[in-house]
Amino acid sequence: TIRAAVAEVKATEADGLIALGGGSPIDAAKLILHFYREETGRVLKLISIPTTLSAAEFTIIAGYTDEQGKKRGHRSNEIGSSMVILDGNLG
């Protein structure tokens, strides 16, 4: 799913991503940024809008399950949120 999203970001020539939701969608967006940078060399911005208390929007770490079903993690300064929008009415 992450690789398909990276292909979509490349096809649309997006300038950045907006992640809305809890820790999983925010981590997914961070991983899209990571794999996009690996493929293109470009660093995109991330705006996170959390709807839970996971705090994923404030970290530079993302967790995922790889193609072999193994849990993995990635840490990079380039995948952190550029902006976080907090709104108690969204949850």
Disulfide bonds with the S-S distance in Angstrom:
none
